[in-house]
């Protein structure tokens, strides 16, 4: 899903108070973490991932995470990645209405 600047700003604002739910540490990015991120996106739609290690590779890892979880990178700020993926069920989507307003 492609998002424009207004949508990105809206999602960043909503992600600001969130704490990172996943941390990438010494073991690097594992299949288990990819599964966990995907599961968290199903529950929350908008999450943060913190890079405690592999800070030099964070751009490549961010792209890999977004691709493998079919999510959208909202922003990579410092060592924190913000990801968005709309819920599968339309009724469970928290941000869709506002994002659609900001499409224009």
RARAFEN-V348182 format. One record per helix or strand of 2 or more residues. SS is the DSSP state (H for helix, E for strand). FROM is the first residue (numbers start at 1). LEN is the number of residues. Records with the same first field share a line. If there is no record, write none. Layout:
SS=FROM-LEN ; FROM-LEN
//
This chain:
H=5-11 ; 31-14 ; 55-14 ; 90-3 ; 96-6
E=22-3 ; 46-6 ; 72-6 ; 80-5
//
